[in-house]
């Protein structure tokens, strides 16, 4: 019997295999952090993960109602992202896990390993958690992408959210542009470009990329109801608290022995146990070759550096001091101008402030608010 005749009766089974393969197309990369069965229920028309290629892109970030597993926002409140620390490329299977130590101060085997071994900078970078963000996005690159509706996008905090936070600042009046708001928000444009070569944690040379040109553009219209209604509690589709045993088995390629996991799973990590910095780093020095207190969020390694808060504080303090110096200089200039005015005419009944005098307090106010 020919193959065609043999296969005819199995056509339906073959169709099912194609469907299953299509549904699994994203699982190999995302199944460690995402709960695929929940995602399939939340996205009945198909689970789509956005993987942007090099080139120009335009997207809308779509807000959602936070669920019970959101690491920052209260259940029932609107949110637009999941901001988490993730262990990536763990073990031979290159799995990913939300870091219990970095996110919830719960002890985990990778944090233990980092804190009990004298690691080189390369090994530290390989094992430490990366700061990642997850969005629901509506992509406008092509009509085909737009027709897909909502897609899930996981990306390095350094590439996206750090830039959006910066360009959303309102320098004069303070506060931030609510770019994810469904009616009053903004569309986001940016580009992805090649950026030389780099050596990964396994010593393999890879092509680097950079995200550039982040800017807001006006939306042609508010987000339509059919897109908003596709949103769901994104946090409930992520395995937020993987067990000690699961991470251990992936990291060491063996099971936990002697019941150790039952003793440690519920222990909280002390503050110094999550201090993940390379060895032999002097105080006030960037471990990755940048300028401490000046290059905050300017290097790719900033997203996983435990000195980020100290570096940010130093940069803010420097900005405040700079602002105070500018204020003193401006006050001196104003006094000189007033003295010249008094010689020429009688003093005015109401002092008129210069633009410089108005801007300086607002600048300082914005800096202090950011620091909080």
C-alpha positions, 0 to 999 in steps of 0.5 A, spaced: 500 500 500 502 506 498 504 512 503 498 516 500 493 511 502 496 509 508 496 516 511 489 518 508 486 515 514 490 519 519 489 526 516 485 528 522 491 526 527 496 529 522 492 536 523 492 535 530 499 534 530 500 541 527 495 544 531 499 542 537 506 544 534 503 551 533 501 551 540 508 549 543 512 554 539 513 558 545 513 553 550 521 551 550 523 558 551 517 561 556 515 555 560 519 555 566 517 562 568 510 562 565 504 557 566 502 555 559 495 552 561 493 558 565 495 562 559 491 558 554 485 559 558 487 567 559 488 567 551 483 563 548 484 565 541 492 563 541 498 565 546 502 570 542 509 572 545 512 578 541 519 577 539 521 584 536 526 583 530 532 589 529 528 595 526 523 600 528 517 598 532 511 602 535 507 599 540 502 600 545 502 598 552 496 595 555 494 596 562 491 590 566 487 589 573 493 586 578 491 579 580 493 576 587 500 574 585 502 581 583 509 582 586 508 590 587 501 592 586 495 590 590 490 585 587 484 589 583 488 595 582 490 597 575 497 595 573 501 595 566 507 591 568 510 585 572 517 588 574 521 582 577 528 579 578 529 572 574 534 567 574 535 565 566 539 559 563 539 555 569 542 548 568 543 544 562 536 545 560 537 553 560 531 554 564 528 560 567 525 562 574 523 568 578 528 569 583 525 568 590 531 571 594 531 577 590 523 578 589 521 576 596 527 575 600 526 567 601 532 563 600 533 559 594 539 555 592 542 559 587 542 565 592 546 560 596 551 558 591 553 565 589 553 567 597 558 561 599 562 561 593 568 566 591 566 567 584 569 571 578 566 577 575 564 572 569 561 567 573 557 572 578 554 575 571 552 568 569 548 566 575 545 572 578 538 574 577 537 579 571 531 585 572 526 583 567 519 586 565 513 583 562 508 587 558 501 586 555 503 589 548 499 591 542 504 591 536 503 596 530 509 594 526 504 591 520 497 590 519 498 582 521 501 584 527 496 589 529 491 583 528 494 579 533 491 583 538 494 583 545 501 579 545 506 578 551 513 581 551 518 579 556 524 584 556 530 586 560 528 592 564 535 596 562 532 596 555 525 598 556 522 600 562 529 604 564 528 608 558 520 609 559 521 612 566 526 617 564 522 620 558 516 620 561 518 625 567 515 632 567 521 636 568 517 643 570 511 640 573 514 634 576 510 627 576 510 622 570 506 621 563 501 616 564 503 613 557 499 606 558 493 610 560 487 607 555 485 614 553 490 619 555 496 615 554 502 615 548 504 610 543 511 608 544 516 608 538 523 605 538 528 601 534 533 595 535 540 595 532 546 591 532 551 593 537 558 589 536 559 582 540 559 580 547 561 574 551 556 570 555 556 567 561 558 560 558 564 564 554 561 564 547 561 570 543 554 573 541 552 579 537 549 584 541 543 589 540 541 595 543 534 599 544 535 606 542 530 612 540 525 611 545 520 616 544 512 617 545 508 619 539 500 621 539 495 615 539 490 616 533 485 614 537 484 611 544 485 604 545 479 600 543 474 596 547 476 590 544 483 590 545 482 592 553 477 587 554 483 582 552 487 584 558 487 579 564 491 579 570 498 578 567 501 576 574 497 570 575 500 567 569 507 567 572 510 562 576 512 567 582 514 563 587 518 556 584 520 551 590 526 551 593 526 543 590 525 545 583 530 550 582 535 546 586 534 540 581 535 545 575 541 548 577 545 542 580 541 536 576 540 532 582 534 532 587 535 535 594 538 530 599 536 529 607 530 533 607 534 540 606 529 543 603 523 542 608 528 546 613 530 552 608 524 553 604 520 558 609 526 561 611 527 569 610 533 571 607 537 576 611 539 583 608 546 581 606 544 574 603 542 577 597 548 582 596 550 579 589 556 583 587 563 581 584 568 580 589 574 585 591 570 591 589 572 598 592 566 602 596 564 607 591 566 603 585 562 601 579 564 593 578 562 593 571 567 599 569 562 605 569 563 611 573 559 610 580 554 615 581 554 618 574 552 612 569 546 609 573 542 605 568 547 607 562 550 600 562 547 593 561 549 590 567 546 595 571 539 591 571 542 586 575 547 590 579 546 590 587 549 596 587 544 600 583 540 603 589 547 606 592 549 608 585 542 611 584 542 615 591 549 618 589 547 620 582 541 623 585 545 627 591 550 629 586 544 632 582 541 636 588 548 639 590 549 641 583 542 644 583 544 648 590 550 650 587 546 653 581 541 656 585 546 660 589 549 662 583 542 664 580 541 668 587 547 672 586 546 674 579 539 676 581 541 680 587 546 684 582 540 685 578 536 688 583 542 692 586 542 695 579 535 696 578 535 700 585 540 705 583 536 706 576 529 707 579 525 706 586 524 698 588 518 695 585 512 693 590 512 686 588 518 682 586 518 679 579 522 672 579 526 670 573 525 664 569 531 661 572 529 662 579 522 659 578 525 653 575 531 651 580 526 649 586 522 645 581 528 641 578 530 640 586 523 638 587 522 633 581 529 630 584 527 629 591 520 626 589 524 621 584 529 619 590 523 617 594 
